[in-house]
Amino acid sequence: MKRKFTSSRQEVTELLRAHGISPTRQRVDLGCLLFARPDHYTADDLYNRARDAGIRVSKATIYNTLGTFSEHGLLREVVVDSSAKFYDSNLEPHQHLFDVDTGRLTDLDSSALHIEGLPELPANARIEGVDVIIRYRSRPAAAH
Protein backbone atom coordinates (compact mmCIF):
# COMPACT_ATOMS: atom_id res chain seq x y z
CA MET A 1 0.00 0.00 0.00
CA LYS A 2 1.50 3.30 -1.11
CA ARG A 3 1.28 6.00 1.53
CA LYS A 4 1.91 9.70 1.36
CA PHE A 5 4.00 10.50 4.42
CA THR A 6 2.92 13.57 6.34
CA SER A 7 3.12 15.21 9.74
CA SER A 8 0.13 17.47 9.02
CA ARG A 9 -2.47 17.17 11.78
CA GLN A 10 -5.27 17.59 9.24
CA GLU A 11 -3.95 14.88 6.93
CA VAL A 12 -3.31 12.49 9.83
CA THR A 13 -6.85 13.14 11.10
CA GLU A 14 -8.25 12.34 7.63
CA LEU A 15 -6.08 9.21 7.40
CA LEU A 16 -7.36 7.92 10.74
CA ARG A 17 -10.98 8.60 9.81
CA ALA A 18 -10.50 6.88 6.43
CA HIS A 19 -9.37 3.76 8.33
CA GLY A 20 -12.24 3.82 10.81
CA ILE A 21 -10.20 5.15 13.73
CA SER A 22 -11.51 7.92 15.95
CA PRO A 23 -8.96 10.76 15.72
CA THR A 24 -8.38 11.55 19.39
CA ARG A 25 -5.80 14.21 20.20
CA GLN A 26 -3.25 11.64 21.35
CA ARG A 27 -3.77 9.42 18.28
CA VAL A 28 -3.29 12.39 15.97
CA ASP A 29 -0.21 13.52 17.92
CA LEU A 30 1.32 10.04 17.67
CA GLY A 31 0.25 9.70 14.04
CA CYS A 32 2.11 12.90 13.21
CA LEU A 33 5.27 11.26 14.55
CA LEU A 34 4.64 7.84 12.98
CA PHE A 35 3.58 8.99 9.53
CA ALA A 36 6.09 11.79 8.98
CA ARG A 37 8.50 9.45 7.15
CA PRO A 38 9.07 5.74 6.64
CA ASP A 39 10.68 4.36 9.77
CA HIS A 40 10.63 1.54 12.33
CA TYR A 41 9.50 2.11 15.89
CA THR A 42 9.37 0.08 19.05
CA ALA A 43 6.89 1.17 21.69
CA ASP A 44 9.81 2.59 23.68
CA ASP A 45 11.08 4.50 20.63
CA LEU A 46 7.69 6.10 20.10
CA TYR A 47 7.31 6.89 23.80
CA ASN A 48 10.70 8.64 23.83
CA ARG A 49 10.00 10.54 20.60
CA ALA A 50 6.63 11.64 21.94
CA ARG A 51 8.20 12.82 25.19
CA ASP A 52 10.93 14.69 23.27
CA ALA A 53 8.22 16.37 21.17
CA GLY A 54 6.38 17.50 24.29
CA ILE A 55 3.52 15.04 23.86
CA ARG A 56 2.22 13.78 27.20
CA VAL A 57 1.15 10.19 26.78
CA SER A 58 1.28 7.02 28.86
CA LYS A 59 3.01 3.82 27.80
CA ALA A 60 -0.39 2.11 27.81
CA THR A 61 -1.66 4.65 25.27
CA ILE A 62 1.44 4.05 23.13
CA TYR A 63 0.82 0.28 23.11
CA ASN A 64 -2.91 0.70 22.46
CA THR A 65 -2.32 3.17 19.62
CA LEU A 66 0.31 1.00 17.94
CA GLY A 67 -2.05 -1.98 18.20
CA THR A 68 -5.00 -0.04 16.80
CA PHE A 69 -2.97 1.41 13.93
CA SER A 70 -1.66 -2.07 13.08
CA GLU A 71 -5.10 -3.69 13.23
CA HIS A 72 -6.44 -1.04 10.84
CA GLY A 73 -3.62 -1.42 8.33
CA LEU A 74 -1.71 1.80 9.06
CA LEU A 75 1.39 0.07 10.42
CA ARG A 76 3.04 -3.27 9.77
CA GLU A 77 4.20 -5.31 12.76
CA VAL A 78 7.68 -6.78 12.38
CA VAL A 79 8.55 -9.35 15.03
CA VAL A 80 12.32 -9.78 15.09
CA ASP A 81 12.31 -12.19 18.02
CA SER A 82 10.31 -12.79 21.19
CA SER A 83 11.76 -9.65 22.79
CA ALA A 84 11.73 -7.25 19.83
CA LYS A 85 8.62 -6.04 18.03
CA PHE A 86 8.82 -3.10 15.63
CA TYR A 87 6.10 -1.11 13.92
CA ASP A 88 6.91 -0.19 10.34
CA SER A 89 5.26 2.81 8.69
CA ASN A 90 6.42 1.62 5.24
CA LEU A 91 3.63 -0.62 3.95
CA GLU A 92 5.28 -1.37 0.61
CA PRO A 93 6.51 -4.98 0.25
CA HIS A 94 10.08 -5.06 1.54
CA GLN A 95 12.43 -7.03 3.75
CA HIS A 96 14.60 -6.06 6.71
CA LEU A 97 18.10 -6.06 8.14
CA PHE A 98 18.43 -6.28 11.92
CA ASP A 99 21.65 -5.24 13.63
CA VAL A 100 21.82 -7.52 16.67
CA ASP A 101 24.47 -5.30 18.31
CA THR A 102 22.52 -2.03 18.12
CA GLY A 103 18.93 -3.31 17.91
CA ARG A 104 18.40 -1.23 14.76
CA LEU A 105 15.99 -2.42 12.06
CA THR A 106 16.42 -1.06 8.52
CA ASP A 107 14.78 -1.71 5.18
CA LEU A 108 16.41 -4.01 2.69
CA ASP A 109 15.99 -3.33 -1.01
CA SER A 110 13.80 -6.27 -2.03
CA SER A 111 15.18 -6.23 -5.57
CA ALA A 112 18.46 -7.50 -4.09
CA LEU A 113 16.75 -10.58 -2.65
CA HIS A 114 15.59 -13.58 -4.67
CA ILE A 115 13.55 -16.32 -3.01
CA GLU A 116 13.17 -19.65 -4.76
CA GLY A 117 11.57 -22.94 -3.88
CA LEU A 118 8.59 -21.78 -1.87
CA PRO A 119 6.50 -24.73 -0.64
CA GLU A 120 3.37 -25.79 -2.45
CA LEU A 121 0.33 -24.27 -0.81
CA PRO A 122 -2.95 -25.99 0.00
CA ALA A 123 -5.69 -25.80 -2.61
CA ASN A 124 -7.44 -22.41 -2.78
CA ALA A 125 -4.57 -20.69 -0.94
CA ARG A 126 -2.37 -17.86 -2.14
CA ILE A 127 0.77 -16.27 -0.81
CA GLU A 128 -0.01 -13.07 1.01
CA GLY A 129 3.59 -12.13 1.64
CA VAL A 130 7.04 -13.36 2.53
CA ASP A 131 8.82 -11.76 5.45
CA VAL A 132 12.60 -11.94 5.61
CA ILE A 133 14.68 -10.53 8.43
CA ILE A 134 18.43 -10.84 8.03
CA ARG A 135 20.08 -10.62 11.44
CA TYR A 136 23.73 -9.60 11.57
CA ARG A 137 26.50 -8.60 13.95
CA SER A 138 29.31 -6.22 13.20
CA ARG A 139 32.65 -7.92 12.80
CA PRO A 140 35.38 -6.80 15.16
CA ALA A 141 38.01 -4.65 13.46
CA ALA A 142 41.00 -6.65 12.33
CA ALA A 143 44.14 -6.13 14.39
CA HIS A 144 46.97 -4.49 12.52
N, CA, C and O of each residue as an XYZ file, in Angstrom:
576
protein
N       0.845     -1.175      0.000
C       0.000      0.000      0.000
C       0.889      1.234      0.000
O       1.714      1.409      0.896
N       0.725      2.075     -0.984
C       1.505      3.301     -1.111
C       0.903      4.361     -0.195
O      -0.303      4.611     -0.222
N       1.746      4.971      0.605
C       1.279      5.998      1.530
C       2.023      7.287      1.269
O       3.220      7.293      0.981
N       1.292      8.373      1.375
C       1.912      9.699      1.365
C       2.290      9.989      2.809
O       1.424     10.008      3.684
N       3.569     10.213      3.066
C       4.004     10.503      4.425
C       3.747     11.964      4.728
O       3.958     12.837      3.886
N       3.281     12.221      5.959
C       2.915     13.573      6.345
C       2.972     13.715      7.856
O       2.777     12.744      8.588
N       3.235     14.913      8.313
C       3.122     15.214      9.738
C       2.038     16.271      9.963
O       1.935     16.846     11.047
N       1.232     16.517      8.928
C       0.134     17.473      9.017
C      -0.991     16.894      9.887
O      -1.475     15.792      9.633
N      -1.391     17.635     10.895
C      -2.468     17.169     11.783
C      -3.747     16.901     10.990
O      -4.442     15.917     11.245
N      -4.055     17.769     10.036
C      -5.275     17.595      9.243
C      -5.205     16.321      8.410
O      -6.174     15.563      8.359
N      -4.080     16.077      7.760
C      -3.945     14.876      6.929
C      -3.934     13.608      7.776
O      -4.500     12.592      7.373
N      -3.302     13.655      8.932
C      -3.314     12.488      9.825
C      -4.741     12.231     10.321
O      -5.174     11.081     10.385
N      -5.463     13.278     10.665
C      -6.854     13.138     11.097
C      -7.684     12.474     10.001
O      -8.464     11.563     10.278
N      -7.521     12.925      8.762
C      -8.253     12.338      7.635
C      -7.857     10.882      7.413
O      -8.708     10.045      7.113
N      -6.564     10.578      7.559
C      -6.080      9.207      7.401
C      -6.719      8.291      8.442
O      -7.176      7.196      8.113
N      -6.751      8.733      9.684
C      -7.359      7.921     10.740
C      -8.841      7.690     10.458
O      -9.327      6.563     10.554
N      -9.549      8.743     10.115
C     -10.984      8.599      9.807
C     -11.209      7.649      8.636
O     -12.136      6.840      8.660
N     -10.363      7.745      7.611
C     -10.503      6.878      6.435
C     -10.304      5.401      6.787
O     -10.772      4.518      6.069
N      -9.609      5.141      7.890
C      -9.369      3.759      8.326
C     -10.251      3.362      9.511
O     -10.002      2.353     10.171
N     -11.279      4.163      9.769
C     -12.243      3.820     10.810
C     -11.735      4.008     12.221
O     -12.213      3.348     13.143
N     -10.773      4.898     12.405
C     -10.197      5.152     13.726
C     -10.618      6.538     14.184
O     -10.466      7.513     13.447
N     -11.140      6.627     15.385
C     -11.513      7.920     15.947
C     -10.253      8.747     16.181
O      -9.345      8.292     16.876
N     -10.178      9.946     15.617
C      -8.956     10.757     15.724
C      -8.875     11.544     17.029
O      -9.086     12.756     17.045
N      -8.569     10.847     18.121
C      -8.376     11.549     19.387
C      -7.111     12.400     19.294
O      -6.284     12.203     18.404
N      -6.971     13.343     20.218
C      -5.796     14.215     20.205
C      -4.510     13.402     20.286
O      -3.567     13.656     19.538
N      -4.468     12.425     21.191
C      -3.249     11.642     21.352
C      -2.964     10.782     20.121
O      -1.804     10.644     19.731
N      -3.984     10.208     19.507
C      -3.766      9.420     18.285
C      -3.226     10.291     17.158
O      -2.323      9.883     16.428
N      -3.776     11.480     17.021
C      -3.294     12.393     15.972
C      -1.857     12.810     16.273
O      -1.013     12.829     15.377
N      -1.579     13.145     17.533
C      -0.211     13.516     17.916
C       0.770     12.400     17.564
O       1.811     12.649     16.957
N       0.430     11.177     17.947
C       1.319     10.039     17.670
C       1.381      9.747     16.177
O       2.438      9.392     15.655
N       0.256      9.895     15.488
C       0.245      9.698     14.038
C       1.152     10.682     13.321
O       1.790     10.333     12.328
N       1.212     11.899     13.816
C       2.106     12.898     13.209
C       3.561     12.464     13.324
O       4.360     12.747     12.432
N       3.915     11.782     14.407
C       5.273     11.255     14.546
C       5.474     10.023     13.667
O       6.489      9.903     12.980
N       4.505      9.111     13.692
C       4.643      7.840     12.983
C       4.607      7.982     11.467
O       5.302      7.253     10.759
N       3.812      8.904     10.970
C       3.576      8.988      9.526
C       4.338     10.128      8.856
O       4.054     10.473      7.709
N       5.299     10.712      9.561
C       6.091     11.794      8.977
C       7.053     11.269      7.911
O       7.338     11.959      6.933
N       7.552     10.045      8.104
C       8.501      9.454      7.153
C       8.514      7.945      7.372
O       8.093      7.474      8.429
N       8.982      7.195      6.408
C       9.066      5.742      6.637
C      10.135      5.445      7.690
O      11.274      5.902      7.587
N       9.747      4.673      8.700
C      10.684      4.360      9.774
C      10.154      3.169     10.553
O       9.032      2.714     10.331
N      10.975      2.672     11.468
C      10.634      1.541     12.326
C      10.647      2.023     13.764
O      11.571      2.722     14.179
N       9.634      1.654     14.521
C       9.502      2.115     15.887
C       9.211      0.933     16.806
O       8.427      0.049     16.465
N       9.843      0.927     17.961
C       9.373      0.084     19.046
C       8.463      0.966     19.879
O       8.422      2.181     19.683
N       7.735      0.365     20.807
C       6.894      1.170     21.692
C       7.750      2.152     22.487
O       7.361      3.301     22.692
N       8.916      1.692     22.933
C       9.808      2.589     23.681
C      10.313      3.739     22.815
O      10.403      4.877     23.277
N      10.646      3.437     21.544
C      11.082      4.502     20.628
C      10.012      5.581     20.509
O      10.297      6.774     20.614
N       8.779      5.141     20.287
C       7.688      6.102     20.100
C       7.438      6.884     21.386
O       7.198      8.090     21.346
N       7.492      6.203     22.515
C       7.309      6.885     23.803
C       8.363      7.983     23.974
O       8.037      9.107     24.357
N       9.617      7.655     23.691
C      10.696      8.639     23.828
C      10.559      9.787     22.837
O      10.789     10.943     23.192
N      10.186      9.477     21.597
C       9.995     10.541     20.602
C       8.840     11.449     20.990
O       8.905     12.668     20.826
N       7.782     10.837     21.508
C       6.631     11.640     21.942
C       7.039     12.557     23.086
O       6.710     13.743     23.083
N       7.743     12.020     24.049
C       8.197     12.823     25.188
C       9.093     13.966     24.715
O       8.952     15.101     25.169
N      10.028     13.658     23.789
C      10.933     14.689     23.269
C      10.179     15.778     22.508
O      10.615     16.928     22.455
N       9.031     15.396     21.916
C       8.220     16.366     21.168
C       7.233     17.108     22.066
O       6.446     17.926     21.589
N       7.279     16.819     23.367
C       6.383     17.500     24.294
C       4.986     16.913     24.338
O       4.056     17.560     24.819
N       4.827     15.700     23.845
C       3.522     15.039     23.860
C       3.422     14.225     25.142
O       4.238     13.336     25.384
N       2.428     14.527     25.955
C       2.218     13.783     27.203
C       1.318     12.598     26.912
O       0.156     12.748     26.535
N       1.889     11.410     27.100
C       1.155     10.191     26.781
C       1.703      9.060     27.650
O       2.897      9.022     27.948
N       0.838      8.153     28.050
C       1.277      7.019     28.857
C       1.784      5.892     27.958
O       1.490      5.848     26.764
N       2.545      4.992     28.555
C       3.012      3.824     27.799
C       1.825      2.980     27.346
O       1.844      2.420     26.249
N       0.795      2.886     28.182
C      -0.391      2.106     27.813
C      -1.033      2.689     26.549
O      -1.462      1.942     25.669
N      -1.097      4.013     26.460
C      -1.658      4.652     25.267
C      -0.790      4.372     24.051
O      -1.309      4.160     22.955
N       0.529      4.368     24.232
C       1.438      4.046     23.128
C       1.130      2.643     22.609
O       0.932      2.449     21.409
N       1.090      1.665     23.516
C       0.822      0.280     23.105
C      -0.549      0.144     22.447
O      -0.686     -0.526     21.424
N      -1.561      0.778     23.032
C      -2.910      0.703     22.456
C      -2.970      1.339     21.079
O      -3.609      0.804     20.173
N      -2.306      2.478     20.916
C      -2.317      3.174     19.624
C      -1.590      2.359     18.566
O      -2.085      2.212     17.448
N      -0.422      1.829     18.907
C       0.309      0.997     17.941
C      -0.526     -0.212     17.544
O      -0.564     -0.575     16.368
N      -1.192     -0.837     18.500
C      -2.047     -1.984     18.196
C      -3.216     -1.609     17.297
O      -3.523     -2.316     16.338
N      -3.865     -0.496     17.612
C      -5.005     -0.037     16.803
C      -4.561      0.305     15.388
O      -5.211     -0.091     14.421
N      -3.457      1.039     15.258
C      -2.975      1.411     13.927
C      -2.592      0.168     13.128
O      -2.816      0.123     11.918
N      -2.023     -0.831     13.775
C      -1.660     -2.075     13.076
C      -2.903     -2.840     12.638
O      -2.989     -3.302     11.500
N      -3.858     -2.969     13.543
C      -5.096     -3.693     13.234
C      -5.852     -3.065     12.070
O      -6.540     -3.767     11.329
N      -5.733     -1.761     11.904
C      -6.444     -1.043     10.841
C      -5.584     -0.816      9.597
O      -5.973     -0.066      8.702
N      -4.426     -1.457      9.539
C      -3.618     -1.418      8.330
C      -2.778     -0.171      8.130
O      -2.345      0.101      7.011
N      -2.535      0.594      9.188
C      -1.714      1.798      9.058
C      -0.247      1.542      9.373
O       0.623      2.309      8.963
N       0.025      0.475     10.094
C       1.385      0.073     10.425
C       1.523     -1.424     10.188
O       0.542     -2.167     10.220
N       2.738     -1.846      9.953
C       3.043     -3.266      9.770
C       3.870     -3.717     10.973
O       4.900     -3.116     11.278
N       3.429     -4.762     11.649
C       4.197     -5.311     12.762
C       5.323     -6.172     12.215
O       5.115     -6.997     11.325
N       6.509     -5.974     12.753
C       7.677     -6.779     12.383
C       8.228     -7.367     13.674
O       8.783     -6.650     14.508
N       8.071     -8.679     13.830
C       8.554     -9.351     15.029
C       9.921     -9.925     14.708
O      10.043    -10.864     13.922
N      10.945     -9.355     15.321
C      12.321     -9.784     15.085
C      12.627    -11.027     15.910
O      13.226    -11.977     15.407
N      12.222    -11.021     17.158
C      12.314    -12.190     18.022
C      11.329    -11.975     19.167
O      10.582    -10.996     19.167
N      11.321    -12.876     20.137
C      10.314    -12.790     21.192
C      10.437    -11.518     22.035
O       9.493    -11.147     22.734
N      11.582    -10.854     21.976
C      11.758     -9.647     22.791
C      11.777     -8.359     21.973
O      11.919     -7.275     22.539
N      11.638     -8.458     20.661
C      11.732     -7.249     19.832
C      10.620     -7.203     18.790
O      10.606     -7.980     17.835
N       9.685     -6.270     18.998
C       8.624     -6.038     18.033
C       8.728     -4.597     17.563
O       8.777     -3.666     18.367
N       8.762     -4.428     16.243
C       8.823     -3.104     15.634
C       7.517     -2.835     14.904
O       6.786     -3.754     14.534
N       7.245     -1.556     14.709
C       6.103     -1.109     13.924
C       6.666     -0.314     12.763
O       7.377      0.673     12.956
N       6.343     -0.750     11.562
C       6.913     -0.193     10.340
C       5.866      0.667      9.653
O       4.761      0.198      9.377
N       6.200      1.913      9.378
C       5.264      2.809      8.694
C       5.331      2.656      7.176
O       4.507      3.227      6.461
N       6.305      1.890      6.676
C       6.415      1.619      5.241
C       5.612      0.361      4.941
O       6.000     -0.736      5.344
N       4.503      0.511      4.240
C       3.627     -0.618      3.951
C       3.924     -1.289      2.614
O       3.295     -2.288      2.267
N       4.878     -0.744      1.864
C       5.280     -1.372      0.606
C       5.952     -2.713      0.909
O       6.592     -2.855      1.951
N       5.817     -3.703      0.012
C       6.511     -4.978      0.247
C       8.026     -4.750      0.304
O       8.614     -4.193     -0.623
N       8.639     -5.184      1.391
C      10.084     -5.061      1.544
C      10.548     -5.978      2.665
O       9.739     -6.501      3.432
N      11.829     -6.161      2.749
C      12.433     -7.029      3.749
C      13.295     -6.178      4.679
O      13.413     -4.967      4.494
N      13.896     -6.825      5.680
C      14.601     -6.063      6.708
C      15.966     -6.635      7.057
O      16.231     -7.829      6.919
N      16.819     -5.723      7.518
C      18.096     -6.064      8.136
C      17.996     -5.675      9.611
O      17.509     -4.596      9.945
N      18.462     -6.565     10.489
C      18.427     -6.278     11.918
C      19.831     -6.384     12.481
O      20.451     -7.447     12.432
N      20.329     -5.280     13.015
C      21.652     -5.241     13.631
C      21.501     -5.715     15.076
O      20.974     -4.993     15.923
N      21.962     -6.919     15.346
C      21.824     -7.515     16.670
C      22.555     -6.690     17.726
O      22.107     -6.611     18.870
N      23.674     -6.077     17.353
C      24.465     -5.302     18.310
C      23.773     -4.010     18.730
O      23.827     -3.637     19.902
N      23.133     -3.332     17.805
C      22.522     -2.034     18.116
C      21.009     -2.109     18.305
O      20.410     -1.190     18.863
N      20.388     -3.195     17.843
C      18.935     -3.312     17.908
C      18.236     -2.491     16.847
O      17.035     -2.241     16.952
N      18.961     -2.067     15.829
C      18.396     -1.225     14.759
C      17.850     -2.080     13.631
O      18.505     -3.018     13.177
N      16.645     -1.751     13.181
C      15.991     -2.419     12.060
C      15.964     -1.459     10.883
O      15.525     -0.319     11.027
N      16.429     -1.905      9.717
C      16.417     -1.057      8.523
C      15.815     -1.832      7.361
O      15.784     -3.062      7.363
N      15.341     -1.092      6.374
C      14.778     -1.711      5.180
C      15.869     -2.282      4.300
O      16.976     -1.749      4.220
N      15.537     -3.366      3.650
C      16.413     -4.012      2.687
C      15.757     -3.866      1.326
O      14.566     -4.140      1.178
N      16.506     -3.445      0.352
C      15.989     -3.327     -1.010
C      15.590     -4.723     -1.491
O      16.447     -5.580     -1.702
N      14.293     -4.944     -1.661
C      13.798     -6.273     -2.032
C      14.278     -6.736     -3.396
O      14.268     -7.935     -3.675
N      14.699     -5.810     -4.255
C      15.184     -6.228     -5.570
C      16.511     -6.980     -5.445
O      16.912     -7.692     -6.366
N      17.189     -6.821     -4.309
C      18.461     -7.504     -4.093
C      18.269     -8.917     -3.554
O      19.239     -9.659     -3.405
N      17.042     -9.292     -3.263
C      16.749    -10.578     -2.647
C      15.917    -11.422     -3.600
O      14.914    -10.957     -4.140
N      16.339    -12.669     -3.802
C      15.594    -13.584     -4.674
C      15.276    -14.836     -3.881
O      16.178    -15.504     -3.376
N      13.996    -15.155     -3.771
C      13.555    -16.319     -3.015
C      13.039    -17.359     -4.001
O      12.179    -17.081     -4.837
N      13.586    -18.558     -3.880
C      13.174    -19.651     -4.760
C      12.735    -20.832     -3.913
O      13.112    -20.957     -2.748
N      11.936    -21.691     -4.517
C      11.571    -22.944     -3.881
C      10.571    -22.807     -2.754
O      10.659    -23.530     -1.762
N       9.623    -21.893     -2.884
C       8.591    -21.785     -1.866
C       7.751    -23.054     -1.867
O       7.540    -23.649     -2.924
N       7.270    -23.477     -0.713
C       6.498    -24.728     -0.645
C       5.178    -24.614     -1.387
O       4.637    -23.525     -1.575
N       4.680    -25.760     -1.800
C       3.369    -25.794     -2.449
C       2.316    -25.501     -1.392
O       2.369    -26.029     -0.281
N       1.369    -24.662     -1.746
C       0.327    -24.272     -0.806
C      -0.885    -25.188     -0.923
O      -1.065    -25.853     -1.944
N      -1.705    -25.227      0.099
C      -2.952    -25.989      0.000
C      -3.833    -25.428     -1.109
O      -3.667    -24.282     -1.528
N      -4.760    -26.238     -1.573
C      -5.694    -25.800     -2.612
C      -6.422    -24.544     -2.134
O      -6.706    -24.398     -0.945
N      -6.717    -23.656     -3.052
C      -7.440    -22.415     -2.781
C      -6.688    -21.471     -1.844
O      -7.311    -20.632     -1.193
N      -5.370    -21.590     -1.764
C      -4.572    -20.686     -0.943
C      -3.664    -19.870     -1.854
O      -3.313    -20.301     -2.952
N      -3.294    -18.698     -1.385
C      -2.373    -17.865     -2.141
C      -1.393    -17.222     -1.163
O      -1.716    -17.011      0.006
N      -0.221    -16.922     -1.644
C       0.775    -16.275     -0.807
C       0.361    -14.833     -0.576
O       0.084    -14.100     -1.525
N       0.322    -14.439      0.657
C      -0.009    -13.067      1.010
C       1.251    -12.223      1.133
O       1.225    -11.016      0.891
N       2.338    -12.851      1.506
C       3.588    -12.132      1.639
C       4.665    -13.057      2.163
O       4.380    -14.127      2.701
N       5.889    -12.637      2.003
C       7.035    -13.360      2.534
C       7.852    -12.354      3.324
O       8.287    -11.333      2.791
N       8.054    -12.652      4.597
C       8.824    -11.756      5.454
C      10.207    -12.343      5.669
O      10.354    -13.498      6.068
N      11.213    -11.531      5.399
C      12.598    -11.942      5.608
C      13.261    -10.904      6.499
O      13.205     -9.703      6.232
N      13.886    -11.389      7.558
C      14.678    -10.527      8.428
C      16.071    -11.127      8.482
O      16.254    -12.244      8.965
N      17.037    -10.397      7.992
C      18.426    -10.844      8.032
C      19.058    -10.220      9.267
O      19.190     -9.000      9.362
N      19.447    -11.072     10.211
C      20.082    -10.618     11.445
C      21.586    -10.653     11.253
O      22.118    -11.610     10.691
N      22.279     -9.617     11.713
C      23.734     -9.600     11.567
C      24.379     -8.940     12.777
O      23.744     -8.198     13.526
N      25.658     -9.238     12.940
C      26.500     -8.599     13.953
C      27.669     -7.963     13.234
O      28.144     -8.467     12.217
N      28.121     -6.857     13.772
C      29.314     -6.220     13.199
C      30.523     -7.078     13.524
O      30.634     -7.625     14.621
N      31.411     -7.187     12.576
C      32.654     -7.923     12.797
C      33.624     -7.032     13.551
O      33.707     -5.833     13.284
N      34.351     -7.606     14.484
C      35.382     -6.798     15.157
C      36.431     -6.352     14.148
O      36.744     -7.076     13.203
N      36.966     -5.163     14.353
C      38.006     -4.647     13.455
C      39.213     -5.563     13.527
O      39.585     -6.039     14.599
N      39.814     -5.804     12.382
C      40.996     -6.655     12.327
C      42.179     -5.944     12.985
O      42.382     -4.744     12.798
N      42.940     -6.693     13.741
C      44.137     -6.125     14.390
C      45.200     -5.889     13.358
O      45.360     -6.685     12.432
N      45.921     -4.819     13.500
C      46.974     -4.488     12.516
C      48.305     -4.856     13.022
O      49.305     -4.652     12.333
